[in-house]
Amino acid sequence: MQKNILSAILEARVRKEGKGTEIRVVSNLARRCLELNGRNRPTMREVTMELEAIQMLGENAQNDR
């Protein structure tokens, strides 16, 4: 992500089926989970809440079609 080459490290299926915004949000969440300093990492509750929010946004977008 620091080198802005996210698409180069994603599996082809993810690039094909995923939405760009959702991929960036999830990858940013994953990056935050890898922080060395535990105070900078999200809690599991925060991770769960963010993933659920992403999922709901994706479902709402599909229902709007």
Secondary structure, 3 states (H helix, E strand, C coil): CCCCCHHHHCCHHHHHHCCHHHHHHHHHHHHHHCCCCHHHCCCHHHHHHHHHHHHHHHHHHHHCC
